[in-house]
């Protein structure tokens, strides 16, 4: 997860309504923050990561009940492969 744990995550989003939002997590690592937000707030999150091992591991760690809310992709050419306005938060 992030330095500061869930308290730091809550503070980061305390001024934003995040319930059921679509978000892009650039540099998601192993997906801890995305997992937390999907679980607690019902967010739909796509994590992007440049490290192929981390993408595979983040995908493996998705609990069955969150498979609809989380996905992780590898991006290796510095391009975001989504249309404008696809996400509510980045």
C-alpha angles and dihedrals in degrees: 000000000000128000104271093032124224092338090063091047091051091050091049091058102030093111095045130075104231103167110130093348125148111238139181116214107200112201092014096170109191092348101249097140093045091049092051094048094046091050098045102034105024091242122166106226134184114196120205120201135170095209109084093203091056092049091053093046094047090051090049092052096056108116114231093247091058099046090106092052104044137055133160127205135185116236116189105164101056093250124125105225097210136092121253115276093022091122134046093208135023 
